[in-house]
Amino acid sequence: MSILIALFPLFLWLSIVGAIIYFIVRKVKRSRKALEERIEVLERNQAVVKDKNEF
């Protein structure tokens, strides 16, 4: 029982660090997805501009 009480702060800090890492990874995934969507839109717009310049 005393071992469990002694390890409680360790588990607490590990869970806090794990939660922080989880939220950072989630935010990075969202940001990357948004950037990929923006890049696709820009590529489409660039293709349209190139097509207009050819005529």
N, C-alpha and C positions, 0 to 999 in steps of 0.2 A: 504494500500500500504506500509506503514512504517513497518507493522508487517512482510510482505514478505521480505522486505529488511533486517530486523533484523534477520530473520530465515535463510537467504541465507548462511551464514558461517556454520551454523549447518548442513544444507543439503549438503554442499560441503564436510565437514569432514565425514559425514555419507557415502557419495558415495565413498570417498577415502578408508575408512575402509572396506566398502562392496567389493570394487574391490580387495583389498589385500586379504581378506578372500576367495573370489572366486578363485583367482589364487592359493592360498595355497591348497585349497580343490582339485582343479584340478590336481595339482602336486602330492598330496598324492595319489589320485586315480590312476594316471598313475604309480607311484612307486609301489603301492600295486599290480597292475595288472602285472607289470614286475616281481615282486618277486614271485607271484603265478605261472607264467610261468616257472621261473627258478626252483622252487620247483618241479613242474611237471616233468621237464626234469631230475632233479637229482633223483627223485623217479624212473623214468623209467630206468635210468642208473644203479641205485642200484639193481633193479629187474633183469636186464640183468646180472649183476655181480653175484648175488645170483644163478641164473640159471647156469652160467658157473661153479661156485664152486661146484654145486651138481654133476656134471659129472666127 
